[in-house]
Amino acid sequence: MDGRRLFTIIGIILIVGGWIRSPLAAELKIGCVDIQRAVNECQAGKEAKKAITKEVEKYQRLFIEKQRELQTMKESLDKQSPMLNPEARASKEKEYQNKVREFQRWGEDNQNEIKQKTGEIERNIGMGLQKVIQKMGAEEGYTLIFEKNEMIVLFAHKAIDVTDRVIKIFDVQKK
């Protein structure tokens, strides 16, 4: 840890502990927010989760359907194989392998698309929540509002957790 960061942390501890008397220490108001919980529990987050779940279910149905098609193709190839000449057999096996690779690519593409959509939705909601936190912090006179899950906050008492209020304000703004 560099010297400036250590000095800053010690300064915050001294101010919070009341060892330094200043106008800032008298008006110190600290809060913390669990952003991930807020993203998951706000109305927009719940709606987004439902939409993503529907997409995943649709993807799973298609996955099973395509898997069955491949299984049927494999069984047909296995039955026909002894009766086919070597060139026809090689052609059918190559066709099957191409379908398998196409299926794998399709699966990976769908998973990546779902991850990308989920990340984008979470980022958008997170940015909206940050605006709410900044506005609430300024209007209500907070000195600091920490993100509860960041490594610098090792403990935060429930009394300073403003996550529920942030969710309520965010939901009201989205309506």
JOGI-V186782 format. One record per residue. N is the residue number from 0. OMEGA is omega in radians with two decimals (* if undefined). Layout:
BEGIN
n/omega
N/OMEGA
N/OMEGA
END
This chain:
BEGIN
n/omega
0/-3.12
1/-3.04
2/-3.13
3/-3.13
4/3.11
5/3.13
6/3.13
7/-3.13
8/3.11
9/3.11
10/3.11
11/3.14
12/3.14
13/3.13
14/3.14
15/-3.14
16/3.09
17/-3.11
18/3.08
19/3.14
20/3.10
21/3.08
22/3.14
23/-3.11
24/-3.14
25/-3.08
26/-3.06
27/3.11
28/-3.05
29/3.07
30/3.05
31/-3.11
32/3.02
33/-3.06
34/-3.09
35/3.09
36/3.13
37/3.11
38/-3.10
39/-3.01
40/3.11
41/-3.08
42/3.13
43/3.11
44/3.11
45/3.12
46/3.12
47/3.13
48/3.09
49/-3.12
50/3.12
51/3.12
52/3.09
53/3.12
54/3.13
55/3.12
56/3.09
57/3.12
58/-3.13
59/3.09
60/3.11
61/3.12
62/-3.14
63/3.13
64/3.14
65/3.11
66/3.10
67/3.11
68/3.11
69/3.13
70/3.11
71/3.12
72/3.14
73/3.14
74/3.12
75/3.11
76/3.14
77/3.14
78/-3.08
79/-3.01
80/-3.12
81/-3.07
82/-3.09
83/3.04
84/-3.06
85/-3.13
86/3.13
87/3.12
88/3.14
89/3.13
90/3.13
91/3.13
92/3.11
93/3.10
94/3.12
95/-3.13
96/3.09
97/3.11
98/3.12
99/3.13
100/3.11
101/3.10
102/3.14
103/3.11
104/3.11
105/3.13
106/3.13
107/3.13
108/3.13
109/3.11
110/3.12
111/3.13
112/3.13
113/3.10
114/-3.13
115/3.12
116/3.14
117/3.13
118/3.14
119/3.13
120/3.14
121/3.11
122/-3.14
123/3.11
124/3.13
125/3.11
126/3.08
127/3.11
128/3.12
129/3.10
130/3.11
131/-3.13
132/3.14
133/3.14
134/-3.14
135/3.13
136/-3.14
137/-3.09
138/-3.07
139/3.01
140/3.08
141/3.05
142/-3.13
143/2.94
144/-3.11
145/2.97
146/-2.97
147/-3.05
148/3.10
149/-3.04
150/-3.10
151/3.13
152/-3.11
153/3.09
154/3.04
155/3.13
156/-3.12
157/-3.09
158/-3.14
159/3.14
160/-3.10
161/-3.08
162/-3.12
163/3.12
164/3.12
165/3.12
166/-3.13
167/3.14
168/-3.14
169/-3.13
170/3.13
171/-3.13
172/-3.10
173/-3.12
174/*
END
